[in-house]
Amino acid sequence: MQQQPPSLAAPIYQLEQRLSVFFDNRFWKIRLVSLALLISMGSLLLLNSIFIDRGFRYLYEEIRRPGLLDGFFWDDIIRQSGHLFEPNTYEPGTHEANQTFRLTIPLLVHFFRLGVAKLYLLQVVLGLVFLWAVTGIVYKILQDKVLTFYFLTGFTAIYAGIAFFINYFGHGDGYVFCFMALAVYFRNPLLVILFTQLAFWCDERALINSSYIGLWYALPILKTVVQTRKFDIRQIPAPLVALVVSVVIYGSIRKWLELTYGMKIGHDASWSARTLAWSMSYVGDKMARGLEGMWLILLVAFWALAVRRQWLELVLLGGAWLLTMVVAVLVADGTRSLSFGFMAFFFALAILHRYLTSSQLRVVLLSSAVISLMYSISFP
């Protein structure tokens, strides 16, 4: 009798058995996040020592003598904390000029007397909170710890998931990502207002990408209305109302600051045109490196919606993602801007969990993670 060759999938099954045992613990979230970070961040730093040599070594010099090195913005944030409501004098389009209404971190510096070291340490702590929240959201969608681990390993191998730890320049993206995730993790309306306000005043791109937060709460209701052709205003979830209120609060305060203190962000048409032309010259690379292998999750999800003729979901989610991509093309820092749309992954996972088998979903998540781990993170 001819002996059958061993299955190529056998090592994967053996790995999953060990992972299932490892995660069968009351502290499984801590174990899952720690292992994902060990693999993704460990491989990144091991294979790309430049992050240590010219990264954290430079950060150490910046901590010792703020403002010594060009390209670091921690000292600009600290300087802004002492002049919160003064019009800036920087050239339009520069990072410093764009910080005019990014007041959350300078306010933290002002009230808690934070320096460069503490700002970076707080960013790392928020990174752990962020990954904790993302793990909770993803597990609620997938209902599988091993699949959640596959996703988190790939997610922490791209900028959106690892920015807290490897962005030592002081862009402050990690703060925004954390506040946006918490606005989804907690459904309490007051907390939604709190976290969205913190995110909006960190970076205007949080306001643009709050469309995902709105869709997170609105899409189930819209599907019900389309199916039943009945609408009751009481169906509108309180978190969605809170998000709208938060947007109005942000817009009102920002206009008041402009009228009262003369705070505004200038616009240089020629600079914008040059940025767009330069961005379009390598738009393929710009889009690809922003999400690396995690693109696979989004593309399969959009394909599944199209095949199943889920046009409402496809148009709304596709529109939100298109807006994220347009912003990433219009500005110089494409990877960072594209990463502001990280919440699209939550929708994509829900779609894949709905339409794919467990084995198919495993292939997608494993493939996306492996591809992402093969590439070094590039930003901005």
C-alpha positions in Angstrom: 0.0 0.0 0.0 1.4 3.3 -1.1 2.1 5.7 1.8 0.5 9.2 1.5 2.9 12.1 1.6 2.5 14.3 4.7 0.2 17.3 4.4 1.8 20.6 3.7 -0.6 22.1 6.1 0.5 19.8 9.0 3.0 22.3 10.5 0.3 25.0 10.5 -2.2 22.7 12.3 0.5 21.8 14.9 1.3 25.5 15.4 -2.3 26.3 15.9 -2.7 23.6 18.5 0.2 25.0 20.5 -1.2 28.6 20.1 -4.6 27.4 21.3 -3.1 26.0 24.4 -1.0 29.1 24.9 -4.0 31.4 24.6 -6.2 29.2 26.9 -5.6 31.4 29.8 -7.4 34.2 31.7 -4.6 36.6 30.6 -4.8 35.5 26.9 -4.9 39.1 25.6 -1.6 39.9 27.3 -0.1 36.8 25.9 -1.5 37.4 22.4 -0.4 41.1 22.2 3.1 40.2 23.6 3.7 37.3 21.2 2.5 39.4 18.2 4.8 42.2 19.1 7.7 39.8 19.8 7.3 38.5 16.2 6.6 41.7 14.3 8.7 44.2 16.2 11.4 41.7 16.9 11.8 40.8 13.2 11.7 44.5 12.3 14.5 45.5 14.6 16.5 42.4 14.1 16.6 42.7 10.3 16.6 46.5 10.1 19.1 47.7 12.7 18.9 51.3 11.3 15.8 51.7 13.6 18.2 51.3 16.5 21.3 52.8 15.1 19.9 56.0 13.5 16.5 55.8 15.3 16.5 55.3 19.0 20.1 56.6 19.3 18.9 59.8 17.7 15.9 59.8 20.0 18.3 59.5 23.0 20.1 62.6 21.7 16.9 64.4 21.3 15.9 63.6 24.9 19.2 64.8 26.2 19.2 68.0 24.1 15.8 68.8 22.6 16.0 70.7 19.3 19.5 69.5 18.5 18.5 67.3 15.5 16.5 68.3 12.5 13.4 66.3 11.6 12.3 65.8 15.2 9.1 67.5 16.3 8.9 66.8 20.0 10.5 70.1 20.8 8.0 71.9 18.5 5.2 70.3 20.5 6.8 71.4 23.8 7.3 74.9 22.4 3.7 75.1 21.2 2.5 74.2 24.7 3.7 77.6 25.9 1.9 79.4 23.0 -1.3 77.5 22.5 -3.4 80.2 21.0 -1.0 82.2 19.0 -1.0 82.3 15.2 1.9 80.4 13.7 4.5 82.0 11.5 5.5 78.9 9.6 5.3 78.5 5.8 1.9 76.9 4.7 2.2 73.2 4.1 5.0 72.6 6.6 4.4 70.1 9.5 4.9 73.0 11.9 2.2 75.1 10.3 -0.2 72.1 10.3 0.2 71.8 14.0 -1.8 75.0 14.6 -5.0 73.2 15.7 -3.3 70.1 16.9 -3.7 71.0 20.6 -4.2 67.8 22.4 -0.6 66.8 22.9 0.6 70.4 23.7 -2.2 70.6 26.3 -0.9 67.4 27.9 2.6 68.9 27.9 1.3 72.2 29.4 -0.7 70.6 32.3 1.5 67.7 33.1 4.9 69.2 32.4 6.0 66.5 30.0 9.4 66.4 28.2 10.5 64.4 25.2 11.2 61.3 27.2 7.8 61.3 28.9 6.0 62.1 25.7 7.6 59.1 24.0 6.9 56.9 27.0 3.3 57.9 27.1 3.1 57.1 23.4 4.4 53.6 24.1 1.8 53.1 26.9 -1.0 54.3 24.6 0.3 51.8 22.1 -0.3 49.0 24.5 -3.8 50.3 25.3 -4.5 50.6 21.5 -3.5 47.0 20.8 -5.5 45.9 23.8 -8.6 47.6 22.3 -7.9 46.4 18.8 -7.5 42.8 20.1 -10.9 43.1 21.9 -12.7 44.5 18.8 -11.2 41.9 16.4 -11.9 39.0 18.8 -15.5 40.1 19.1 -15.7 39.9 15.3 -13.8 36.7 14.6 -14.6 34.8 17.8 -11.3 33.0 17.4 -8.1 33.7 19.4 -5.7 32.1 16.8 -7.2 34.1 13.9 -7.1 37.2 16.1 -3.4 36.5 16.7 -2.8 36.1 12.9 -4.4 39.5 12.3 -2.6 41.3 15.1 0.8 39.9 13.9 0.2 41.3 10.5 -1.3 44.5 11.8 1.7 45.2 14.1 4.0 44.6 11.1 2.7 47.8 9.4 2.9 51.4 10.4 -0.7 51.6 11.7 -0.1 49.0 14.4 3.5 49.7 15.3 3.7 53.6 15.0 3.6 53.9 18.8 6.9 52.1 19.2 9.0 52.9 16.1 7.9 56.5 15.3 10.4 58.4 17.4 10.1 61.7 15.4 7.2 63.1 17.4 4.5 63.1 14.7 2.0 62.0 17.4 0.1 59.6 15.2 0.0 56.9 18.0 -2.0 59.3 20.2 -4.6 59.7 17.4 -4.9 56.0 16.6 -5.4 55.1 20.2 -8.2 57.7 20.7 -9.9 56.7 17.5 -9.9 53.0 18.5 -11.2 53.8 22.0 -14.1 55.7 20.4 -15.1 52.4 18.8 -14.2 50.1 21.7 -16.4 52.1 24.2 -20.1 52.7 23.1 -20.8 55.2 25.9 -21.8 58.5 24.2 -19.9 60.6 26.6 -16.7 58.6 26.0 -17.3 58.7 22.3 -17.4 62.5 22.5 -14.3 62.6 24.8 -12.1 60.3 22.6 -13.1 61.8 19.3 -12.4 65.3 20.6 -9.0 64.1 21.8 -8.4 62.6 18.3 -9.7 65.6 16.3 -7.5 68.0 18.2 -4.5 65.7 17.6 -4.8 65.7 13.8 -7.4 66.8 11.3 -7.1 63.5 9.5 -8.9 62.0 12.5 -12.0 64.1 11.6 -11.9 62.9 8.0 -11.5 59.3 9.0 -14.2 59.5 11.7 -16.5 58.4 8.8 -15.5 54.8 9.9 -16.7 55.5 13.4 -20.0 56.8 12.0 -20.3 53.7 9.7 -19.5 51.4 12.6 -22.6 52.6 14.4 -24.8 53.5 11.4 -24.4 50.6 9.0 -26.4 48.0 11.0 -29.3 50.5 11.2 -29.1 51.4 7.5 -29.2 47.7 6.5 -32.3 47.2 8.7 -34.0 50.3 7.1 -33.2 49.1 3.6 -34.6 45.6 4.3 -37.7 46.6 6.2 -38.3 50.0 4.5 -39.2 51.4 7.9 -37.4 54.0 9.9 -37.8 55.1 13.4 -35.7 57.9 14.8 -35.3 55.9 18.0 -33.3 53.4 16.0 -30.4 55.9 15.7 -27.7 54.7 18.2 -26.6 57.1 20.9 -22.9 56.8 20.0 -23.7 58.0 16.4 -25.5 61.0 17.8 -22.5 61.6 20.1 -20.1 61.5 17.1 -22.2 64.1 15.2 -22.2 66.3 18.3 -18.5 65.9 18.6 -17.9 67.0 15.0 -20.1 70.1 15.6 -18.2 70.9 18.8 -14.9 70.7 17.0 -16.0 72.8 14.1 -17.5 75.5 16.4 -14.4 75.7 18.6 -12.1 75.8 15.7 -14.0 78.6 14.1 -14.0 80.5 17.4 -10.3 80.1 17.7 -9.8 81.4 14.2 -12.0 84.5 14.8 -10.8 85.2 18.3 -7.1 84.5 18.1 -6.5 84.6 14.4 -5.4 81.0 14.3 -5.5 79.5 10.8 -3.6 77.1 8.5 -2.5 78.9 5.4 -2.6 77.4 1.9 0.1 77.6 -0.7 -1.4 76.5 -4.1 1.9 76.1 -5.8 3.3 74.0 -3.0 0.2 71.8 -3.1 0.5 71.4 -6.8 4.2 70.3 -6.5 3.3 67.9 -3.7 0.5 66.3 -5.8 2.7 66.0 -8.9 5.5 64.4 -6.8 3.0 62.1 -5.1 1.4 61.0 -8.3 4.8 60.1 -9.7 5.1 57.1 -7.3 1.5 56.6 -6.3 1.7 52.8 -6.7 4.6 52.5 -4.3 3.0 55.0 -2.0 -0.2 53.0 -1.7 1.5 49.6 -1.5 4.0 50.4 1.2 1.3 52.0 3.4 -0.4 48.8 4.2 1.9 46.2 2.7 0.4 42.7 2.9 -2.6 43.9 4.8 -4.0 45.2 1.5 -5.0 41.6 0.9 -7.6 41.7 3.7 -9.3 44.8 2.3 -9.2 43.7 -1.3 -10.8 40.3 -0.5 -13.4 42.0 1.6 -14.4 44.4 -1.2 -14.4 41.5 -3.7 -16.7 39.5 -1.4 -19.1 42.5 -1.2 -19.1 42.9 -5.0 -19.7 39.1 -5.6 -22.5 39.0 -3.0 -24.0 42.2 -4.5 -23.9 44.0 -1.2 -24.0 47.4 -2.9 -25.0 49.6 0.1 -22.1 48.3 2.2 -19.7 48.4 -0.8 -20.5 52.0 -1.7 -20.4 53.3 1.9 -17.2 51.5 3.0 -15.6 52.0 -0.4 -16.4 55.7 -0.3 -14.8 56.1 3.1 -11.7 54.2 2.0 -11.5 56.2 -1.2 -11.5 59.4 0.9 -8.6 58.0 3.0 -6.7 57.2 -0.2 -7.3 60.6 -1.7 -5.9 62.3 1.4 -2.9 60.0 1.3 -2.2 61.1 -2.3 -2.7 64.8 -1.7 -0.2 65.1 1.1 3.5 64.2 1.3 3.3 61.7 4.2 1.4 58.9 2.4 2.0 56.0 4.8 0.9 58.0 7.8 -2.2 59.4 6.1 -3.2 55.9 4.8 -2.8 54.5 8.3 -5.5 56.8 9.6 -8.0 54.5 7.9 -7.0 51.5 10.0 -10.6 51.0 11.2 -11.4 49.8 7.7 -9.9 46.5 8.8 -12.6 46.0 11.4 -15.3 46.2 8.6 -13.2 44.0 6.3 -12.8 41.3 9.0 -16.5 41.3 9.7 -17.2 40.9 6.0 -14.7 38.0 5.6 -16.0 36.3 8.7 -19.5 36.5 7.2 -18.6 35.1 3.8 -15.5 33.0 4.1 -15.0 29.6 5.7 -12.6 29.3 8.6 -9.9 27.8 6.5 -10.2 30.4 3.8 -10.1 33.2 6.4 -7.0 31.6 7.9 -5.2 31.6 4.5 -6.0 35.3 4.0 -4.8 36.4 7.4 -1.7 34.2 7.4 -0.8 35.4 3.9 -1.2 39.1 4.7 0.8 38.7 7.9 3.7 36.9 6.2 3.9 39.4 3.4 3.8 42.3 5.9 6.6 40.7 8.0 8.8 40.5 4.8 8.8 44.3 4.4 10.5 46.9 6.5 8.1 49.7 7.5 8.6 52.8 5.5 7.2 56.2 6.5 6.1 59.0 6.3 
